[in-house]
Amino acid sequence: MTIGLKEYNLKRNFEKTKEPEGRPEFSEDGLRFVVHHHLATRDHYDLRLEWNGVLLSWAVPKGPSYNPKDKRLAVRVEDHPLEYRNFEGTIPKGEYGGGVVMIWDEGYWEPDVNVEDGLIDGMLKFCLKGKRLRGRWALVRMKGKTGETSDNWLLLKEKDEYAKDEEGMSKFTISVRTGRTMSEIEEGSDEKFIKNPFNKADAQLAKLVRTIPEGEDWLYEMKYDGYRILAYVEGNNVRLITRKGNDITNRFYPIGSSLLDLAKGRAMVLDGEIVVTDESGK
């Protein structure tokens, strides 16, 4: 069951913190989730799942892991307002949760069970469709010790095509929303909310594996040799950036012009390879 936003509001002084004030609201295009990287008194991650107008929230000290063998402690904390999924910035020192907050992952989630029953029974299974977290996961409530007041759960990755033999998360150190590091967020701490900027993203690099991945989320292509490029389009602006961060937009002006036509006014980021082929495609 949801806790509601009374506790969230009581813990915060909104004249000092730039976090959003708590009020229930509902999204119209599916259930949202967000994972915040929160560098407060203790470095941790916060998993937040939209339900019944709020974000159900768990603090995960070590963060999520793609390895089904890893059992990550997840402490249930107060519900947060749905608007909190857009919060990225610095909470002032001395305030509740003071420290730097990054939007580490975001997307949609689908419960595999009745959510209200799962919260009561202590077993919540669900599918995440994020930019970094994908596939099936489970939250399982731990049996509390005598006198213990914390609502402790375990966050588990279920075995599916996304599961790995490693935790696979520590390599992600920038915001999925703004491309900023924790230190860069701290330097811009006077901003209340961050919109999708014309910034940067991670190139999706190939990884050597022993078996071919299965599932509908995989496609296969020929190996091309060329320039690995991240293309950023916003309004009438386009940038072509190499993996090393070099701007080569002027060298490939026709490609940039074509991307503006493709975007039709939409903002987008494309990850691809610039190659030159002959008439036979070689």
C-alpha positions as CSV (number, residue, x, y, z in Angstrom):
1,M,0.0,0.0,0.0
2,T,1.1,3.6,-0.6
3,I,2.3,5.6,2.4
4,G,1.2,9.0,1.0
5,L,3.0,12.3,0.9
6,K,2.5,13.6,4.5
7,E,5.8,12.2,5.7
8,Y,7.6,13.5,2.7
9,N,6.3,17.1,3.2
10,L,7.0,17.0,7.0
11,K,10.7,16.2,6.4
12,R,11.3,19.1,4.1
13,N,11.6,22.9,4.3
14,F,10.5,24.0,0.8
15,E,11.8,27.5,1.4
16,K,15.3,26.0,1.5
17,T,15.3,22.9,-0.7
18,K,14.5,23.0,-4.4
19,E,12.8,19.6,-4.3
20,P,9.1,19.7,-5.5
21,E,6.3,20.0,-2.9
22,G,4.3,16.8,-2.5
23,R,1.0,16.5,-4.2
24,P,-0.5,13.4,-5.9
25,E,-0.6,13.3,-9.7
26,F,-0.9,10.7,-12.4
27,S,1.0,10.3,-15.7
28,E,-1.0,9.5,-18.8
29,D,1.3,7.4,-20.8
30,G,2.2,4.5,-18.5
31,L,3.8,3.9,-15.1
32,R,7.1,5.7,-14.7
33,F,10.1,4.8,-12.8
34,V,13.3,6.6,-11.9
35,V,16.6,5.7,-10.2
36,H,18.4,8.5,-8.4
37,H,22.1,8.4,-7.5
38,H,22.1,10.2,-4.2
39,L,25.4,11.4,-2.7
40,A,24.2,12.3,0.8
41,T,25.6,11.4,4.2
42,R,26.0,8.0,2.6
43,D,26.3,7.3,-1.1
44,H,23.4,5.3,-2.3
45,Y,20.7,4.9,-5.0
46,D,17.0,5.4,-4.8
47,L,14.5,3.3,-6.8
48,R,11.2,5.0,-7.3
49,L,8.2,3.3,-8.9
50,E,5.0,5.3,-9.8
51,W,1.9,3.9,-8.2
52,N,-1.4,5.5,-7.2
53,G,-0.3,9.1,-7.9
54,V,3.1,8.9,-6.0
55,L,6.5,7.3,-6.3
56,L,7.0,4.3,-4.1
57,S,10.6,4.6,-3.0
58,W,13.4,2.3,-1.8
59,A,17.0,3.4,-0.8
60,V,19.4,0.9,-2.3
61,P,22.9,1.4,-0.6
62,K,24.9,-0.6,-3.2
63,G,22.7,0.2,-6.2
64,P,21.0,-2.4,-8.5
65,S,22.9,-5.3,-10.0
66,Y,22.3,-7.3,-13.2
67,N,23.7,-10.4,-11.5
68,P,20.8,-12.6,-10.2
69,K,23.2,-13.9,-7.5
70,D,23.4,-10.4,-5.9
71,K,20.9,-9.6,-3.2
72,R,20.8,-5.8,-2.8
73,L,19.4,-4.4,0.4
74,A,16.5,-1.9,-0.4
75,V,15.1,0.0,2.5
76,R,11.5,1.3,1.9
77,V,11.3,5.1,2.6
78,E,8.6,7.7,2.4
79,D,6.6,8.0,-0.9
80,H,7.8,10.8,-3.1
81,P,5.6,13.0,-5.5
82,L,5.6,12.0,-9.1
83,E,7.2,15.3,-10.0
84,Y,10.3,14.2,-8.1
85,R,11.3,12.0,-11.1
86,N,12.4,15.3,-12.8
87,F,14.5,16.4,-9.9
88,E,18.2,16.7,-10.4
89,G,20.4,19.0,-8.3
90,T,21.8,19.7,-4.9
91,I,19.8,19.5,-1.6
92,P,21.4,22.1,0.8
93,K,23.5,20.8,3.6
94,G,21.6,20.6,6.9
95,E,18.3,19.8,5.1
96,Y,16.9,16.3,5.0
97,G,18.8,14.2,2.4
98,G,21.3,17.0,1.9
99,G,23.7,16.2,-1.0
100,V,23.8,15.8,-4.8
101,V,21.0,14.0,-6.7
102,M,21.4,12.6,-10.2
103,I,18.8,11.1,-12.5
104,W,20.7,7.8,-13.0
105,D,18.0,6.0,-14.9
106,E,14.4,6.4,-16.0
107,G,11.7,4.8,-18.0
108,Y,8.6,2.8,-17.6
109,W,7.7,-0.2,-15.4
110,E,5.1,-2.9,-15.5
111,P,4.0,-4.9,-12.4
112,D,3.7,-8.7,-12.8
113,V,1.5,-8.9,-9.7
114,N,-1.2,-6.9,-8.0
115,V,0.8,-4.0,-6.5
116,E,-1.2,-3.5,-3.4
117,D,-1.2,-7.2,-2.5
118,G,2.6,-7.3,-3.3
119,L,3.3,-4.4,-0.9
120,I,1.3,-6.1,1.8
121,D,2.6,-9.7,1.2
122,G,6.2,-8.5,0.7
123,M,6.7,-9.8,-2.9
124,L,6.6,-7.3,-5.8
125,K,7.7,-8.6,-9.2
126,F,7.9,-6.3,-12.2
127,C,9.5,-5.5,-15.5
128,L,11.7,-2.4,-16.0
129,K,12.0,-0.6,-19.4
130,G,14.7,1.9,-18.7
131,K,17.8,3.2,-20.4
132,R,20.1,1.2,-18.2
133,L,17.8,-1.2,-16.2
134,R,15.8,-3.6,-18.3
135,G,14.0,-6.9,-17.8
136,R,12.4,-8.6,-14.8
137,W,13.2,-7.7,-11.2
138,A,11.8,-8.4,-7.8
139,L,11.5,-6.7,-4.4
140,V,11.2,-9.1,-1.5
141,R,10.6,-8.0,2.0
142,M,13.0,-9.3,4.6
143,K,11.9,-10.8,7.9
144,G,12.4,-8.1,10.5
145,K,14.4,-8.7,13.6
146,T,12.9,-8.0,17.1
147,G,12.8,-4.2,17.7
148,E,13.8,-3.3,14.1
149,T,11.8,-0.4,12.7
150,S,13.2,-0.2,9.1
151,D,11.2,-1.7,6.3
152,N,13.9,-3.8,4.7
153,W,13.6,-5.5,1.3
154,L,15.9,-7.1,-1.1
155,L,16.2,-6.0,-4.8
156,L,16.9,-9.0,-7.0
157,K,17.5,-9.4,-10.8
158,E,15.5,-12.3,-12.1
159,K,17.0,-14.6,-14.7
160,D,16.2,-13.5,-18.2
161,E,18.0,-12.3,-21.4
162,Y,19.2,-9.1,-19.5
163,A,20.8,-10.9,-16.6
164,K,24.6,-10.9,-16.4
165,D,27.4,-12.6,-14.4
166,E,28.5,-9.1,-13.3
167,E,26.8,-6.3,-11.6
168,G,27.2,-4.2,-14.7
169,M,26.3,-0.8,-13.2
170,S,29.4,0.9,-11.9
171,K,30.5,2.0,-15.3
172,F,27.5,4.4,-15.6
173,T,28.6,7.6,-14.0
174,I,26.6,10.3,-15.8
175,S,23.0,11.4,-15.7
176,V,20.7,9.8,-18.4
177,R,18.8,13.1,-18.5
178,T,21.6,15.7,-18.8
179,G,24.9,13.8,-19.3
180,R,26.4,15.5,-16.2
181,T,28.6,13.9,-13.6
182,M,27.9,14.3,-9.9
183,S,30.5,17.1,-9.6
184,E,29.0,18.9,-12.6
185,I,25.5,18.7,-11.0
186,E,26.9,20.1,-7.8
187,E,28.4,23.0,-9.7
188,G,25.0,23.9,-11.2
189,S,23.1,23.5,-7.9
190,D,21.1,26.7,-8.3
191,E,19.0,25.1,-11.0
192,K,15.7,23.7,-9.8
193,F,14.7,21.3,-12.6
194,I,16.7,20.2,-15.6
195,K,15.1,19.7,-19.0
196,N,16.5,17.5,-21.8
197,P,19.5,19.6,-22.9
198,F,21.5,19.6,-26.1
199,N,24.3,17.8,-24.3
200,K,25.9,14.4,-24.4
201,A,25.2,10.7,-24.2
202,D,27.1,7.4,-23.9
203,A,28.0,5.5,-27.1
204,Q,26.5,2.0,-27.1
205,L,29.7,-0.1,-27.4
206,A,29.7,-3.7,-28.5
207,K,30.8,-6.4,-26.0
208,L,32.4,-9.8,-26.8
209,V,30.2,-12.7,-25.6
210,R,30.4,-16.4,-26.0
211,T,26.8,-16.9,-27.1
212,I,24.4,-14.9,-29.4
213,P,21.8,-13.0,-27.3
214,E,18.2,-14.0,-27.7
215,G,15.0,-12.0,-27.4
216,E,13.1,-9.4,-29.4
217,D,15.3,-6.5,-28.2
218,W,18.3,-7.6,-30.3
219,L,19.2,-6.8,-34.0
220,Y,22.2,-7.8,-36.0
221,E,24.2,-5.8,-38.5
222,M,27.5,-6.0,-40.5
223,K,30.7,-4.7,-38.9
224,Y,31.5,-1.4,-40.6
225,D,34.8,0.5,-40.3
226,G,34.3,4.3,-40.2
227,Y,33.7,7.1,-37.8
228,R,31.7,6.2,-34.7
229,I,29.5,9.2,-34.2
230,L,26.9,10.6,-31.7
231,A,24.6,13.0,-33.6
232,Y,22.7,15.6,-31.6
233,V,19.8,17.4,-33.2
234,E,17.8,20.1,-31.5
235,G,15.8,22.8,-33.2
236,N,17.9,24.0,-36.2
237,N,21.2,22.9,-34.6
238,V,23.1,19.6,-35.2
239,R,26.4,18.4,-33.9
240,L,28.4,15.3,-34.9
241,I,30.7,14.2,-32.1
242,T,33.3,11.4,-32.2
243,R,33.9,9.0,-29.3
244,K,36.8,11.1,-28.3
245,G,34.7,14.2,-28.1
246,N,35.8,15.9,-31.3
247,D,33.3,18.0,-33.2
248,I,33.4,17.0,-36.9
249,T,30.1,18.6,-38.0
250,N,31.7,20.9,-40.6
251,R,33.5,17.9,-42.2
252,F,30.2,16.1,-42.8
253,Y,27.8,19.0,-43.5
254,P,25.5,17.0,-45.9
255,I,24.9,14.4,-43.1
256,G,24.1,17.1,-40.6
257,S,21.7,18.7,-43.1
258,S,20.0,15.3,-43.7
259,L,19.5,14.8,-40.0
260,L,17.7,18.1,-39.6
261,D,15.3,17.0,-42.3
262,L,14.9,13.6,-40.6
263,A,14.2,15.2,-37.2
264,K,11.4,17.5,-38.5
265,G,11.8,19.8,-35.5
266,R,12.1,17.0,-32.9
267,A,15.1,16.8,-30.6
268,M,17.0,13.5,-30.9
269,V,20.3,11.8,-30.3
270,L,21.6,9.1,-32.7
271,D,24.4,6.7,-32.2
272,G,25.9,5.3,-35.4
273,E,28.8,4.9,-37.8
274,I,29.7,7.1,-40.7
275,V,31.0,4.9,-43.5
276,V,31.7,5.2,-47.2
277,T,30.6,2.4,-49.5
278,D,30.8,1.8,-53.2
279,E,27.8,0.9,-55.5
280,S,27.9,-2.7,-54.3
281,G,27.7,-1.7,-50.7
282,K,31.3,-2.6,-49.9
